[in-house]
Amino acid sequence: MEPSSDAGAGQDHIRRTPLTRMAALAGAGASVGMNYLKYYGQRAVAGGSAPAARAALDEANARRLYQTFSELKGGPLKLAQMLSMDDQLLPPAYAAQFAQAQYSAPPLSWPLVRRTLEREFRQPAEALFEQFTPQAAHGASIGQVHRAQFQGREVAVKVQYPGVADSLASDLRVVKPVALQMLGLREADVAHYFREVEARLQEETDYGLELQRSEELAAACAGLANVRFPAFHAARCSARVLTMDWVEGEALDRFADGAASQAQRNQVGQALWDFYDFQMHRLRRFHADPHPGNFLVREGQLWVLDFGCTRALSADFHDRQFALLDPALLANEAAFAQALRGLALLLPEDTAAETATIVALARASVELLARPFRGESFDFSDPGFMRAIYEMGEASRQDKALRRLRGARGEAESIYLNRAFFGLYSLLHRLRAEVRTAPLPRGGAAAV
C-alpha cells in the first residue's frame, strides 16, 4: 500500500474507556447547564429577556456540545445527526451545529486508522491495499471513509472509530438527560424509544451485519429502476472495516440544490420514493437513515451507500400502522379511536378530555401526512406541505395539554418508521420532485 499524501492530519486520539467518555460528556453537560443558570440568574436580576443574549447563549452551548460529541464520535455524534434531520426539532443554533454530523465529523489521524486495519486483518497495512489515501474522504458518527485501490479497483474503505461499540451503552446513559432537556421530554414516557435507539445503534457498530444486510437488500431491490448499490469486497471486510466500490457522484442534497432540470429531479425523486415504498410494503425491512449523505446521484441514478441502520417491520405492526391511511377509518370516529388504542397512542387511563385532545391531533396528523397517498401523484415542491408539517409539530410541542400527558405512548417500531418518512418527505421536498405515489402492484418488483 502506498500512502498517497501526508498522513499527519486528523484527530490523533479518541477517548475509549467508559469512564473517560463519561467524564467528557458530563463536563460538557455541566458547562452548558452552568451557562443557562447564569443566564437565568442575570435575567431574574435585570428583568425581561433579550432575544440576542439568548441566541448567543444557545450558539455557545451548541458549539460546546457539538465539539465534545464530534471528538467522542459514536453514540453522541449519532444522536446529533439524528436530531439535526428535523431543523424544527431543536433551537436554530443547535440544529445548525448538529447538522455538521451528516458530513464533516473531524477525522481520525492515519496512525489510529492504520492500527484498526492491522488489528482487524492481522497483516501490515501496506499489504492490504495497493494504494490507500490516509486522509478521510468523509467522516461520520460511527466511522470514516477512505479512498483506496484493491485488486485494481477504486474502493471506499469505511473504518470504525476505536472504542465506539464498547462505549455505546454508557455514552447513551450520559447523553440521555441532555437530549431529554433539549426536547422537553420525560424519561419514563420515552424509555422504550431510547431502548430502540440503543438497539439500532448497537447494530450499526457491527459491520459484519451491515455487510449481510447490504447485500440482501441490494439483491432484493435489484429490480427497481434507477436505484443502484455499490459492490462489496468481502476479503477486505470485517466487524470494524467495510470495503466497497468507490462511487463517483453528487451528494443528494447538493444535486437537489443545483441546476438539475425538473425531469431529472422527478426521476431521482421517483427512484427514492419507489425504493422506500418497496422496502416498506414488500420487504418489511427498510433503510432507516435517510439523511442526504447516504445517497449519491450519478447519471440520473440514485446510489444507496449505507445500510448500517435498518429496521424490520412486523406484519402485525405494519398492518395496524398503515391502516391509518384508509380514508374510511378517518371517517369513523369510534374505529379511528380504536386504531389509536391498538397503536398505544391512546392509553386506558386517559381521561375523556385527554382522549379528545389526542384523537384530534392524530386526525390532523394523518390527514396531513397521508396527502401523498391520496392520489396517483404528489408534487413535493409545494412549500405549503412541509411548512404545514413543521407548523403542526411546533404547535404540538407548545401545546400545554399535550405536554401534561403521561405514559409511554406509541410502539418502539414507530420511531424509525416515522424517521424514515420524515426523511423521505424532506428529501423529496428539497428535490422539488413530483412523483407517482400510487401503490406498486403486488407480487413483483417495482413497476416504473
C-alpha positions in Angstrom: 0.0 0.0 0.0 1.4 3.4 -1.0 0.1 6.4 1.1 -0.9 9.0 -1.5 -0.3 12.1 0.7 0.8 13.3 4.1 -0.8 11.3 6.8 -0.2 13.5 9.8 -3.6 15.4 9.9 -6.6 14.4 11.9 -7.6 13.8 15.4 -4.8 11.8 17.0 -6.6 10.2 19.9 -10.1 9.2 20.9 -11.4 8.6 24.4 -12.2 4.9 24.6 -12.9 3.9 28.2 -16.5 4.5 29.6 -15.0 6.5 32.5 -13.1 9.0 30.3 -16.0 9.3 27.8 -18.5 9.8 30.7 -16.2 12.5 32.1 -16.1 14.4 28.8 -19.9 14.2 28.4 -20.5 15.2 32.0 -18.1 18.1 31.6 -19.9 19.4 28.5 -23.3 19.0 30.2 -22.2 20.8 33.3 -20.7 23.6 31.3 -24.0 24.0 29.3 -26.1 23.8 32.5 -23.9 26.4 34.3 -24.2 28.8 31.3 -28.0 28.5 31.4 -28.1 29.1 35.2 -26.0 32.2 34.8 -28.3 33.4 32.0 -31.5 32.9 34.1 -29.9 34.5 37.1 -28.9 37.6 35.1 -32.4 37.7 33.6 -34.0 37.5 37.0 -31.9 40.4 38.3 -32.3 42.6 35.2 -35.8 41.6 34.3 -37.1 40.6 30.9 -35.3 38.6 28.3 -33.1 39.8 25.5 -33.5 37.5 22.4 -30.0 38.4 21.2 -28.5 37.3 24.5 -30.4 34.0 24.5 -29.4 33.3 20.9 -25.8 33.9 21.7 -26.1 31.6 24.7 -27.7 28.9 22.6 -24.9 29.2 20.0 -22.1 28.9 22.5 -23.7 25.9 24.2 -24.5 24.2 20.9 -20.9 24.7 19.8 -19.6 23.3 23.1 -21.8 20.2 22.9 -21.0 19.5 19.2 -17.3 19.9 19.8 -17.5 17.2 22.6 -19.8 14.9 20.6 -17.6 15.1 17.5 -14.4 14.3 19.5 -16.1 11.3 21.1 -17.9 10.2 18.0 -20.1 7.1 18.3 -23.4 7.4 20.1 -23.2 11.1 21.0 -22.4 12.1 17.4 -25.1 9.8 16.0 -27.6 11.4 18.3 -26.6 14.8 17.0 -27.0 13.6 13.4 -30.5 12.1 14.1 -31.7 15.3 15.8 -30.4 17.5 13.0 -32.6 15.8 10.4 -35.5 17.9 11.6 -34.4 21.5 11.7 -37.6 22.4 13.6 -36.9 19.9 16.4 -34.1 21.9 18.1 -33.4 25.6 18.6 -31.8 27.0 15.5 -28.3 27.2 17.0 -28.3 23.5 17.9 -29.8 22.5 14.6 -27.1 24.4 12.7 -24.2 22.9 14.7 -25.5 19.3 14.8 -26.1 19.3 11.0 -22.4 19.1 10.6 -22.6 15.5 11.8 -24.1 14.5 8.5 -20.8 15.2 6.6 -18.0 16.9 8.4 -17.1 15.0 11.6 -13.4 15.6 12.4 -11.5 12.6 11.1 -9.1 10.4 13.0 -5.4 10.5 12.1 -3.7 7.9 9.9 -1.9 6.1 12.8 -5.2 5.3 14.5 -6.8 4.1 11.2 -3.7 2.0 10.5 -3.9 0.4 13.9 -7.5 -0.6 13.3 -6.7 -2.1 9.9 -3.9 -4.2 11.2 -5.9 -5.4 14.2 -8.8 -6.5 12.0 -6.8 -8.2 9.3 -3.7 -9.2 11.2 -1.5 -8.0 8.4 0.7 -5.0 7.9 -1.4 -2.2 6.5 0.9 -2.0 3.4 -0.2 -5.5 2.4 -3.9 -4.8 2.4 -4.4 -2.3 -0.4 -2.3 -1.3 -3.5 -2.9 2.3 -2.5 -4.6 4.0 0.4 -5.4 7.7 1.0 -4.7 8.4 4.7 -6.9 11.5 4.8 -10.5 10.6 5.2 -12.8 11.4 2.3 -15.8 11.5 4.6 -16.3 11.5 8.4 -19.4 10.3 10.1 -20.7 9.3 13.5 -19.6 5.6 13.7 -16.7 5.5 11.2 -14.9 7.4 8.4 -14.3 6.6 4.8 -11.0 6.5 2.9 -10.3 6.1 -0.8 -8.1 3.2 -1.8 -7.3 0.7 -4.5 -7.9 -3.0 -4.2 -7.3 -5.6 -6.9 -7.1 -2.8 -9.5 -10.5 -1.2 -8.5 -11.2 2.1 -6.8 -12.8 1.3 -3.4 -14.2 3.1 -0.4 -12.9 1.8 2.9 -15.1 2.5 5.9 -13.1 2.2 9.2 -14.9 2.2 12.5 -13.7 4.6 15.2 -11.9 2.7 18.0 -14.0 2.0 21.1 -17.3 3.1 19.7 -19.0 -0.3 20.1 -17.8 -0.9 23.6 -18.8 2.5 24.9 -22.1 3.0 23.2 -24.4 2.0 26.1 -22.6 4.1 28.7 -22.4 7.1 26.2 -26.2 7.0 25.8 -26.8 6.9 29.5 -24.9 10.1 29.9 -26.3 11.8 26.8 -29.9 10.9 27.6 -30.5 13.7 30.2 -29.1 16.3 27.8 -31.4 15.1 25.0 -34.4 15.0 27.2 -33.8 18.5 28.4 -33.4 19.8 24.8 -36.5 18.1 23.7 -38.6 18.8 26.8 -39.4 15.1 27.4 -39.8 12.9 30.5 -37.6 9.8 30.7 -40.4 7.5 31.8 -42.5 8.4 28.8 -39.8 7.7 26.2 -37.7 4.9 27.8 -38.9 2.4 25.2 -37.8 4.7 22.4 -34.3 5.1 23.9 -34.1 1.3 24.1 -35.0 1.1 20.5 -32.4 3.7 19.5 -29.7 1.9 21.5 -30.5 -1.4 19.9 -30.3 0.1 16.4 -27.0 1.9 17.2 -25.5 -1.3 18.5 -26.4 -2.9 15.2 -24.7 -0.1 13.3 -21.4 -0.9 15.0 -21.5 -4.4 13.7 -20.1 -4.1 10.2 -20.5 -7.8 9.5 -24.2 -7.4 10.0 -24.2 -4.3 7.8 -22.4 -6.3 5.0 -25.0 -9.0 5.2 -28.0 -6.6 5.1 -26.4 -4.5 2.4 -26.1 -7.5 0.1 -29.5 -8.9 0.9 -31.3 -5.6 0.4 -29.4 -4.7 -2.7 -30.3 -8.1 -4.2 -34.0 -7.7 -3.2 -34.1 -4.2 -4.7 -32.3 -5.1 -7.9 -35.5 -4.7 -10.0 -36.1 -1.1 -9.0 -35.4 1.4 -11.9 -32.7 3.9 -11.3 -31.7 2.6 -7.9 -28.1 1.3 -7.6 -25.8 -0.1 -4.9 -22.0 -0.5 -4.7 -20.5 -3.9 -4.7 -18.6 -5.1 -1.6 -15.3 -6.8 -1.4 -15.6 -9.4 1.4 -11.9 -10.1 1.5 -11.4 -6.6 3.0 -14.5 -6.6 5.2 -14.6 -7.4 8.9 -16.5 -6.5 12.1 -14.9 -3.0 12.0 -14.0 -2.4 8.4 -16.1 -2.4 5.2 -14.7 -2.1 1.7 -17.0 -1.4 -1.3 -16.7 0.1 -4.8 -16.0 3.8 -4.9 -18.9 5.6 -6.5 -18.4 9.0 -8.1 -21.4 11.1 -7.8 -23.1 14.2 -6.3 -24.5 14.1 -2.8 -28.3 14.1 -2.9 -28.7 17.5 -1.2 -26.1 19.1 -3.5 -27.9 17.7 -6.5 -31.2 19.0 -5.2 -29.8 22.5 -4.7 -28.1 22.5 -8.1 -29.2 23.2 -11.6 -30.9 19.9 -12.5 -33.9 20.0 -14.8 -37.3 19.2 -13.5 -37.3 15.9 -15.4 -34.0 14.9 -13.7 -35.4 15.9 -10.3 -38.5 13.8 -10.9 -36.5 10.8 -12.0 -34.3 10.8 -8.9 -37.3 11.6 -6.7 -39.2 8.7 -8.2 -36.3 6.3 -7.6 -36.2 7.4 -3.9 -40.0 7.0 -3.5 -40.1 3.6 -5.1 -37.1 2.5 -3.0 -38.9 3.2 0.2 -42.3 2.0 -0.9 -40.8 -1.3 -2.0 -39.0 -1.8 1.3 -41.9 -0.8 3.5 -44.6 -2.9 1.8 -42.8 -5.8 0.2 -39.6 -6.4 2.2 -40.9 -5.2 5.5 -37.3 -4.1 6.2 -36.1 -0.6 5.3 -33.2 1.7 5.2 -33.8 3.8 8.4 -31.1 6.5 8.0 -32.4 8.7 5.2 -30.1 11.7 5.5 -28.7 13.1 2.3 -25.1 11.9 3.0 -26.2 8.3 2.5 -27.3 8.9 -1.2 -25.4 9.9 -4.3 -26.8 10.9 -7.7 -24.9 9.7 -10.8 -26.2 10.0 -14.4 -29.8 10.2 -13.2 -29.5 7.2 -10.9 -29.8 7.1 -7.1 -27.0 5.3 -5.4 -27.6 4.0 -1.8 -24.4 3.9 0.1 -25.1 2.8 3.6 -27.3 0.1 5.2 -25.9 0.4 8.7 -29.2 1.3 10.1 -32.2 -0.8 9.0 -35.4 -1.7 10.7 -37.7 -4.7 10.2 -41.5 -4.2 10.5 -43.6 -7.0 11.9 -46.5 -7.8 9.8 -48.9 -7.0 12.6 -47.4 -3.6 13.2 -47.2 -2.8 9.5 -50.9 -3.5 9.0 -52.0 -1.6 12.1 -49.8 1.4 11.2 -50.7 1.7 7.5 -54.4 1.1 8.2 -54.4 4.7 9.3 -54.1 5.7 5.6 -57.6 4.3 4.9 -59.9 7.3 4.4 -62.8 5.2 5.7 -61.1 4.9 9.0 -60.8 8.6 9.4 -64.5 9.0 8.7 -65.4 6.6 11.5 -64.6 8.2 14.9 -65.0 5.1 17.0 -62.9 3.0 14.7 -60.2 5.6 14.5 -60.0 5.9 18.2 -59.8 2.1 18.5 -57.0 2.1 15.9 -55.1 4.6 18.1 -55.5 2.3 21.1 -54.2 -0.5 19.1 -51.0 1.5 18.5 -50.7 2.6 22.1 -51.3 6.2 21.3 -54.4 6.2 23.4 -54.0 4.6 26.9 -56.7 3.1 29.2 -56.0 5.7 31.9 -56.6 8.7 29.5 -59.5 11.0 30.6 -62.2 12.0 28.2 -60.6 15.3 27.7 -57.2 13.7 27.0 -58.7 11.3 24.6 -60.4 14.1 22.7 -57.1 16.0 22.5 -55.1 13.0 21.2 -57.8 12.0 18.7 -58.0 15.5 17.3 -54.2 15.7 17.0 -53.9 12.3 15.4 -56.7 13.0 12.9 -55.0 16.2 11.8 -51.6 14.5 11.6 -53.0 11.6 9.5 -54.9 13.9 7.2 -51.7 15.9 6.6 -49.1 13.2 6.4 -51.2 11.0 4.2 -51.7 13.6 1.4 -49.1 12.0 -0.8 -51.1 8.7 -0.8 -54.4 10.3 -1.7 -53.8 10.5 -5.5 -51.8 9.0 -8.3 -49.1 11.5 -7.9 -47.9 14.2 -5.5 -45.9 17.4 -6.0 -43.4 17.7 -3.1 -42.3 21.1 -4.4 -45.4 22.6 -2.7 -43.9 24.7 0.1 -47.2 24.7 2.0 -46.9 20.9 2.6 -43.7 20.8 4.5 -44.5 24.1 6.2 -47.7 22.7 7.4 -45.8 19.7 8.9 -43.4 22.0 10.7 -46.1 24.2 12.0 -48.1 21.2 13.2 -45.0 19.9 15.0 -44.3 23.2 16.6 -47.9 23.7 17.7 -47.8 20.2 19.3 -44.6 21.0 21.2 -46.1 24.2 22.5 -49.5 22.6 23.4 -49.7 22.6 27.2 -52.4 19.9 27.3 -50.1 17.6 25.3 -47.1 18.3 27.4 -49.1 17.3 30.5 -49.9 13.9 29.1 -48.3 11.0 30.9 -47.5 7.5 29.8 -45.3 5.6 27.3 -47.2 6.2 24.1 -46.7 4.6 20.8 -44.7 1.5 19.9 -40.9 1.3 19.6 -41.1 0.2 15.9 -42.7 3.6 15.1 -39.7 5.8 15.9 -37.6 4.7 12.9 -40.6 4.4 10.6 -41.5 8.0 11.4 -37.9 9.0 10.9 -37.8 7.3 7.5 -40.9 9.0 6.3 -39.9 12.4 7.6 -36.5 12.0 5.9 -38.2 10.8 2.7 -40.6 13.8 2.6 -37.8 16.2 3.4 -35.5 14.9 0.6 -38.3 14.9 -1.9 -39.2 18.4 -0.9 -35.6 19.5 -1.3 -35.6 17.8 -4.8 -38.8 19.7 -5.6 -39.9 16.4 -7.2 -43.3 15.3 -8.5 -43.6 11.5 -8.1 -46.1 8.8 -8.8 -47.3 7.7 -5.4 -49.9 5.1 -6.4 -49.2 1.7 -4.7 -46.9 -0.6 -6.5 -48.6 -3.8 -7.9 -48.4 -6.8 -5.7 -46.3 -9.8 -6.4 -43.3 -8.3 -8.3 -40.6 -5.7 -8.3 -41.4 -2.0 -8.8 -43.4 -1.0 -11.9 -41.9 2.3 -13.1 
